[in-house]
Amino acid sequence: MNTWNQRFLESEYVYGEQPNAFIKDYVSFLKESPNIAAYAEGEGRNAVFLASKGHTVTAYDYAQSGLAKTEELAQKQHVSVQTRLTDLLLDELPVEKYDAAIMVFGHFPLQQQQAVIQKIIDSVKQGGRIMMELYSIYQLAYASGGPQQLDFLYDPKDILQWCEPHKIIHFFTGEQIRHEGALHTGLAHTIQFIIEKK
């Protein structure tokens, strides 16, 4: 059983039920995006939040237990979220299907990061938006969440380079306070971006 599936089996929402602060603060940038994909979505807090704002949302994750909790949270909030059991490293994603895509703290090995992010960009229509918050390579020193291996963190210079072919609406790297359940708490070092696909 994969570790994420194991992690999400408990009834408590390990990253909380509230959306990620970046998604919440910048949700207005998605207002022209009716159909959104939420990748590596875990227990569904961001997908449910976007659905509550009137978007049609599909949550992708490779932990079945996380998707089950996404559906439970959606029901609790009286919204609807589609779920798709998907391994972003191995599985194909739809191409040019969504008006926007988000990913919050999706962790992948360094060698595969660019390919995963490109697949996510490819799943969005031209002119659509992609919005992410990721832990940077400087996060290791902070002990406030995220992978304990450098290889699973992101270099801001790489992310900027992968965003460059598109219109960059927002790009930030630096310290943020995050209070997201038991596993993401305190001062963190993140990378945020919003791009419009060219």
Disulfide bonds with the S-S distance in Angstrom:
none
